[in-house]
Structure formats: structure tokens, C-alpha cells
Amino acid sequence: MQKLVSEMDNMVLRGEIPQAVAKFFSDSAHTKDVDGSETATKEEAIQKLTGFVGAIAKVNEISLLNSSVGQDVSMSEFRFHFQMEDGSEINWHEVIRRKWKDGQVIDETYFQN
């Protein structure tokens, strides 16, 4: 599983976030965001993240700070700093918890401070 987590995290580092979801999520994967919003399928998650990535004007930073892999769960700690098309700025320190089954993400939850 370490190889899968590393590959997915590397795609995120390259800004290939919707593509990482397309490659690693199960069809019925569930996500839960910090604001409480949720998706119930891989397709919904791809659409949500495609819209988000499309609203980024400039990527200032995407850094992987740490990752950990356990039994069917992984945690990846990232720093994201974006300039958005609407002029706003996003500067997140985020932990992404992923639950895995049969080599695919079945649940992803985001934690920020």
C-alpha cells in the first residue's frame, strides 16, 4: 500500500488532483470536506476537484510534509498555497486521511488548521 500512497501523493504534488482521484478512488468512494460537504461517488469527487483546480490562477506551493501508512488507512499532510482566479488566496495546512480497500480509496476525509 505504501507504493499506492506514494504514487497518489506524488500526483497531488504535481497538481494532478482530479487525475489522482480518477486513478485511485473506487467508484463508490466517499469524501468529506472541512466545511461538511460530501461526495458519494468517484465521479462527484472528480467534478468537485476539477472545478476547484480550474479556479486556481497560480500555484505558489504544494508540499508533502509527512505521510503514514497503516492497516488499510493512510494519512498525508500537505501545505497548499494558491492564488485563485477571483483574487482570493488559499493557504492551507491539511491532513488527508484515506481508507483503502483492495488497492482503492473508499473514503477520504480532509482536516485543516
ChimeraX commands (.cxc) that place a marker at each C-alpha (Angstrom):
marker #1 position 0.00,0.00,0.00 radius 0.5
marker #1 position 2.96,2.34,0.59 radius 0.5
marker #1 position 3.61,2.39,-3.17 radius 0.5
marker #1 position -0.01,3.37,-3.92 radius 0.5
marker #1 position 0.02,6.15,-1.30 radius 0.5
marker #1 position 3.33,7.49,-2.63 radius 0.5
marker #1 position 2.07,7.47,-6.20 radius 0.5
marker #1 position -1.15,9.24,-5.26 radius 0.5
marker #1 position 0.67,11.84,-3.13 radius 0.5
marker #1 position 3.11,12.50,-5.98 radius 0.5
marker #1 position 0.22,13.16,-8.35 radius 0.5
marker #1 position -1.18,15.66,-5.81 radius 0.5
marker #1 position 2.25,17.32,-5.58 radius 0.5
marker #1 position 2.18,17.80,-9.37 radius 0.5
marker #1 position -1.29,19.37,-9.13 radius 0.5
marker #1 position -2.92,16.32,-10.75 radius 0.5
marker #1 position -5.60,16.14,-8.08 radius 0.5
marker #1 position -8.66,15.15,-10.16 radius 0.5
marker #1 position -6.49,12.67,-12.07 radius 0.5
marker #1 position -5.33,11.08,-8.80 radius 0.5
marker #1 position -8.96,10.65,-7.75 radius 0.5
marker #1 position -9.80,9.11,-11.13 radius 0.5
marker #1 position -6.93,6.65,-10.81 radius 0.5
marker #1 position -7.15,5.63,-7.14 radius 0.5
marker #1 position -10.76,6.05,-5.96 radius 0.5
marker #1 position -13.30,3.24,-6.01 radius 0.5
marker #1 position -16.50,4.07,-7.93 radius 0.5
marker #1 position -18.43,4.46,-4.66 radius 0.5
marker #1 position -15.74,6.38,-2.75 radius 0.5
marker #1 position -16.97,8.89,-0.18 radius 0.5
marker #1 position -15.30,12.21,0.67 radius 0.5
marker #1 position -15.91,14.67,3.48 radius 0.5
marker #1 position -14.51,18.18,3.40 radius 0.5
marker #1 position -13.72,20.52,6.29 radius 0.5
marker #1 position -16.87,22.53,5.60 radius 0.5
marker #1 position -19.01,19.40,5.96 radius 0.5
marker #1 position -19.68,18.99,2.24 radius 0.5
marker #1 position -19.54,15.42,0.99 radius 0.5
marker #1 position -19.37,13.45,-2.21 radius 0.5
marker #1 position -20.75,9.92,-2.55 radius 0.5
marker #1 position -19.06,8.70,-5.74 radius 0.5
marker #1 position -15.75,8.94,-7.57 radius 0.5
marker #1 position -17.45,10.95,-10.34 radius 0.5
marker #1 position -18.80,13.53,-7.86 radius 0.5
marker #1 position -15.34,13.90,-6.31 radius 0.5
marker #1 position -13.72,14.34,-9.74 radius 0.5
marker #1 position -16.25,17.02,-10.69 radius 0.5
marker #1 position -15.78,18.89,-7.40 radius 0.5
marker #1 position -11.98,18.83,-7.60 radius 0.5
marker #1 position -11.92,19.68,-11.31 radius 0.5
marker #1 position -13.93,22.81,-10.52 radius 0.5
marker #1 position -11.62,23.71,-7.65 radius 0.5
marker #1 position -8.42,23.18,-9.65 radius 0.5
marker #1 position -9.90,25.15,-12.54 radius 0.5
marker #1 position -10.36,28.15,-10.24 radius 0.5
marker #1 position -6.65,28.30,-9.35 radius 0.5
marker #1 position -4.81,31.16,-11.05 radius 0.5
marker #1 position -1.36,30.37,-9.62 radius 0.5
marker #1 position 0.12,27.59,-7.55 radius 0.5
marker #1 position 2.56,29.09,-5.04 radius 0.5
marker #1 position 3.19,25.86,-3.16 radius 0.5
marker #1 position 2.14,22.25,-2.84 radius 0.5
marker #1 position 4.33,20.45,-0.30 radius 0.5
marker #1 position 4.06,17.00,1.22 radius 0.5
marker #1 position 5.13,17.38,4.84 radius 0.5
marker #1 position 4.56,13.85,6.08 radius 0.5
marker #1 position 2.76,10.62,5.31 radius 0.5
marker #1 position 1.94,7.49,7.23 radius 0.5
marker #1 position 0.54,4.15,6.17 radius 0.5
marker #1 position -1.27,1.72,8.45 radius 0.5
marker #1 position -3.62,-1.20,8.00 radius 0.5
marker #1 position -5.99,-0.05,5.22 radius 0.5
marker #1 position -5.54,3.62,6.17 radius 0.5
marker #1 position -3.11,6.37,5.20 radius 0.5
marker #1 position -2.55,9.93,6.34 radius 0.5
marker #1 position -0.87,12.55,4.17 radius 0.5
marker #1 position -0.01,16.02,5.46 radius 0.5
marker #1 position 0.19,18.77,2.85 radius 0.5
marker #1 position 0.67,22.52,2.65 radius 0.5
marker #1 position -1.25,24.21,-0.18 radius 0.5
marker #1 position -0.86,27.86,-1.17 radius 0.5
marker #1 position -2.87,29.07,-4.17 radius 0.5
marker #1 position -3.86,32.36,-5.79 radius 0.5
marker #1 position -7.39,31.95,-7.03 radius 0.5
marker #1 position -9.00,33.37,-10.19 radius 0.5
marker #1 position -11.33,35.53,-8.07 radius 0.5
marker #1 position -8.32,37.24,-6.43 radius 0.5
marker #1 position -8.56,35.36,-3.15 radius 0.5
marker #1 position -5.71,33.41,-1.63 radius 0.5
marker #1 position -5.83,29.90,-0.14 radius 0.5
marker #1 position -3.15,28.91,2.33 radius 0.5
marker #1 position -3.98,25.52,3.85 radius 0.5
marker #1 position -2.21,23.11,6.12 radius 0.5
marker #1 position -4.20,19.92,5.51 radius 0.5
marker #1 position -4.16,16.30,6.60 radius 0.5
marker #1 position -5.87,13.88,4.24 radius 0.5
marker #1 position -7.00,10.58,5.75 radius 0.5
marker #1 position -7.70,7.85,3.25 radius 0.5
marker #1 position -9.30,4.47,3.92 radius 0.5
marker #1 position -8.29,1.82,1.38 radius 0.5
marker #1 position -9.82,-1.46,0.25 radius 0.5
marker #1 position -8.44,-3.72,-2.48 radius 0.5
marker #1 position -5.95,-1.05,-3.59 radius 0.5
marker #1 position -8.53,1.72,-3.95 radius 0.5
marker #1 position -9.56,4.66,-1.78 radius 0.5
marker #1 position -13.06,4.07,-0.39 radius 0.5
marker #1 position -13.16,7.09,1.95 radius 0.5
marker #1 position -11.22,10.35,2.07 radius 0.5
marker #1 position -11.58,12.98,4.79 radius 0.5
marker #1 position -9.82,16.36,4.92 radius 0.5
marker #1 position -8.65,18.07,8.12 radius 0.5
marker #1 position -7.26,21.62,8.17 radius 0.5
marker #1 position -5.93,24.11,10.66 radius 0.5
marker link #1:1,2 radius 0.2
marker link #1:2,3 radius 0.2
marker link #1:3,4 radius 0.2
marker link #1:4,5 radius 0.2
marker link #1:5,6 radius 0.2
marker link #1:6,7 radius 0.2
marker link #1:7,8 radius 0.2
marker link #1:8,9 radius 0.2
marker link #1:9,10 radius 0.2
marker link #1:10,11 radius 0.2
marker link #1:11,12 radius 0.2
marker link #1:12,13 radius 0.2
marker link #1:13,14 radius 0.2
marker link #1:14,15 radius 0.2
marker link #1:15,16 radius 0.2
marker link #1:16,17 radius 0.2
marker link #1:17,18 radius 0.2
marker link #1:18,19 radius 0.2
marker link #1:19,20 radius 0.2
marker link #1:20,21 radius 0.2
marker link #1:21,22 radius 0.2
marker link #1:22,23 radius 0.2
marker link #1:23,24 radius 0.2
marker link #1:24,25 radius 0.2
marker link #1:25,26 radius 0.2
marker link #1:26,27 radius 0.2
marker link #1:27,28 radius 0.2
marker link #1:28,29 radius 0.2
marker link #1:29,30 radius 0.2
marker link #1:30,31 radius 0.2
marker link #1:31,32 radius 0.2
marker link #1:32,33 radius 0.2
marker link #1:33,34 radius 0.2
marker link #1:34,35 radius 0.2
marker link #1:35,36 radius 0.2
marker link #1:36,37 radius 0.2
marker link #1:37,38 radius 0.2
marker link #1:38,39 radius 0.2
marker link #1:39,40 radius 0.2
marker link #1:40,41 radius 0.2
marker link #1:41,42 radius 0.2
marker link #1:42,43 radius 0.2
marker link #1:43,44 radius 0.2
marker link #1:44,45 radius 0.2
marker link #1:45,46 radius 0.2
marker link #1:46,47 radius 0.2
marker link #1:47,48 radius 0.2
marker link #1:48,49 radius 0.2
marker link #1:49,50 radius 0.2
marker link #1:50,51 radius 0.2
marker link #1:51,52 radius 0.2
marker link #1:52,53 radius 0.2
marker link #1:53,54 radius 0.2
marker link #1:54,55 radius 0.2
marker link #1:55,56 radius 0.2
marker link #1:56,57 radius 0.2
marker link #1:57,58 radius 0.2
marker link #1:58,59 radius 0.2
marker link #1:59,60 radius 0.2
marker link #1:60,61 radius 0.2
marker link #1:61,62 radius 0.2
marker link #1:62,63 radius 0.2
marker link #1:63,64 radius 0.2
marker link #1:64,65 radius 0.2
marker link #1:65,66 radius 0.2
marker link #1:66,67 radius 0.2
marker link #1:67,68 radius 0.2
marker link #1:68,69 radius 0.2
marker link #1:69,70 radius 0.2
marker link #1:70,71 radius 0.2
marker link #1:71,72 radius 0.2
marker link #1:72,73 radius 0.2
marker link #1:73,74 radius 0.2
marker link #1:74,75 radius 0.2
marker link #1:75,76 radius 0.2
marker link #1:76,77 radius 0.2
marker link #1:77,78 radius 0.2
marker link #1:78,79 radius 0.2
marker link #1:79,80 radius 0.2
marker link #1:80,81 radius 0.2
marker link #1:81,82 radius 0.2
marker link #1:82,83 radius 0.2
marker link #1:83,84 radius 0.2
marker link #1:84,85 radius 0.2
marker link #1:85,86 radius 0.2
marker link #1:86,87 radius 0.2
marker link #1:87,88 radius 0.2
marker link #1:88,89 radius 0.2
marker link #1:89,90 radius 0.2
marker link #1:90,91 radius 0.2
marker link #1:91,92 radius 0.2
marker link #1:92,93 radius 0.2
marker link #1:93,94 radius 0.2
marker link #1:94,95 radius 0.2
marker link #1:95,96 radius 0.2
marker link #1:96,97 radius 0.2
marker link #1:97,98 radius 0.2
marker link #1:98,99 radius 0.2
marker link #1:99,100 radius 0.2
marker link #1:100,101 radius 0.2
marker link #1:101,102 radius 0.2
marker link #1:102,103 radius 0.2
marker link #1:103,104 radius 0.2
marker link #1:104,105 radius 0.2
marker link #1:105,106 radius 0.2
marker link #1:106,107 radius 0.2
marker link #1:107,108 radius 0.2
marker link #1:108,109 radius 0.2
marker link #1:109,110 radius 0.2
marker link #1:110,111 radius 0.2
marker link #1:111,112 radius 0.2
marker link #1:112,113 radius 0.2
view
